[in-house]
Amino acid sequence: MTPPEPAGGPALLRYRPTDPAAAPALLRYRPTDPAAAPAVQELLDDLGLGRLEPEDLAGYGGRNDNWAGRTTTGALVFLKTVARAPDGSSGELDRALTFETLARRLPPGSSLRVPEHLGSHRPGAVSAYRLLPGARSGAEAALDGDFDEELCRTAGRAVAALHGLDPAGAGLDDGAPPLPPLDWLTAFPWSALQDRSMGQIAAWKLLQDDPEVVTALHGLRARERTAPRTPAHCDLRFDQFVLADEQLYLCDWEEFRLADPARDVGAFVGEWLFHATCAVFAPTGGGAGARPSAGFDFSHQEVLRRGAEGLRRHLPRVEAFWRGYLECRTPDPGLAERAVGYAGWHLFDRLIATAQAHATLSPVARAAAGIGRTLLTRPTGAVTTLRLHTPTGSST
């Protein structure tokens, strides 16, 4: 069996109106007709919520069908499907429901907030949640510059609360997470090759042709096997956070399991590093003619300069996240260094995911790979650079 492709649906589609003073908007999608997924209505019937109103019914980006809207009983709901095996089973749904069971142990006022789970339809692998009115994705907030230091500190506290949950008796999946897929570092399976773009193949080739990175990834997985394990999200990205009513929620628990907590910390750090690298795309100089660039017209020095500027802007957010984490949990001694390694892998993971729509890798994409390589091969030195040091006497 080949590993699944790196997590991450299509990038958020955005537009900027003609009026430059108008705020950018997040595009919603016209969802699949709910009638094509009978389990959706069966679940709504089981919950006594009526039928989805066709007006204003929307979908959000991602690899799975989903529906957001109001029902005929007035309930605001978000429904989503997850993957099923040929025999009808769904490990993704099982893991998500295990989290919902464990989430009932969260104390009142916990730093970890999650949307209310209304119920699930196991045969159809569909789940229903209370729709949060006016919700914004964390990815949208990051693009708009609204995922500020205080919000990052809140995210750190939420992730620490997750890692502090007692898993006893909850039946968490304790299997190793599938990524990074070490077998793919040796040879790319033909079945996977046929579904990859030329850009993705080029990204995998960067990994396979770099023996130091291959060795570092094997070492990271080896350290993971001996690291203390906690309940962990294992698919942490900006778009798994939701902002509503000035509260931050964490969603999408299909990869939830007992795992190295450094995975989640590293993924959040990696998100900001990838965001900083992509800032190289941003137009400079202002004016109506300013346009984003893929970096093909930049010199090597210009790519480095812009990347360094983006990193300086975002490091305070990384530091704020780590500060929030330390306020709620004392990490094991090696967590920060392992998190740096996971941040390095996260850069490659996001690079591979975003290369799906490209025939080649841009200089900016290669810059992201370069940062990922540095973090993977020299994690110890990067701990201080990324401000992940643990002050003496940090408290739980």
ABEGO torsion letter per residue (X at the ends): XBBBBBBEBBBBBBBBBABAABBBBBBBBBBBBAAABAAAAAAAAAAGAEBBBABGBBBBBEABBBBBEBBAAGBBBBBBBBBBBAAGBBAAAAAAAAAAAAAAABBBGBABBBBBBAEBBAAAGBBBBBBBBGBBBAAAAAAAGABBAAAAAAAAAAAAAAAABBABGAGBBABBBAOBBAAAAABBBAAAAAABBAAAAAAAAAAAABAAAAAAAAAAAAAAAABBBBBBAGABBAAABBBBGGBBBBBGAAABBBBBAAAAAAAAAAAAAAAAAAAAABBBGEEAABBBBAGAABBAAAAAAAAAAAAAAAAAAAAAAAAAAAAABBBBAAAAAAAAAAAAAAAAAAAAAAAAABABBBAAAAAAAAAAAAAAABAAAAAAAAGABBBBGBBX
